[in-house]
């Protein structure tokens, strides 16, 4: 059985180092036999979550489309930048909308509960986004998702990639492959 993984960066910047990192992670997962769908959150614009807006207008259509896309995969790969020691507001806003009930009143998280997810981060700074990853893990666990044990934070990411997209540090590149492997294995166990 081929495992379908959805991969995305919680950054919409064109030159984002987290986009480069998620592209590499997706490639490594593909090398291990997973079917990969690499998405861009720019294609799913959503306003800042506001309960009054939701009550007046419902959940945005882009949240419904994204929810359906998430539900059609067996696992997630996620790269997030670090903002002041925390994960990106885009990540939180995306899952805040996805967790809201759909038009039929079903919890937005039903399809994601128990879904395996691999988390990584990259930053031009010396910490590589490491401070954000425990918060991402806690947040996704609170939403009922299963975060793979292996994670990686790539520091000085502006110069960490080779032309072919791999990481200069082979140990980090192998650790990145381990993130992919763990998510694939967890997805296989879940969907047996």
Secondary structure, 3 states (H helix, E strand, C coil): CCCEEEEEECCCCCCCHHHHHHHHHHHHHHHCCCEEEECCHHHCCCCCCCHHHHHHHCCCHHHHHHHHHHHCCCEEEEECCEECCEECHHHHHHHHHHCCCCCCCCCCCCCCCCCEEEEEEECCCCCCCHHHHHHHHHHHHHCCCEECCCCEEECCHHHCECCCCCECCHHHHHHHHHHHHHHHHHHHHHHC
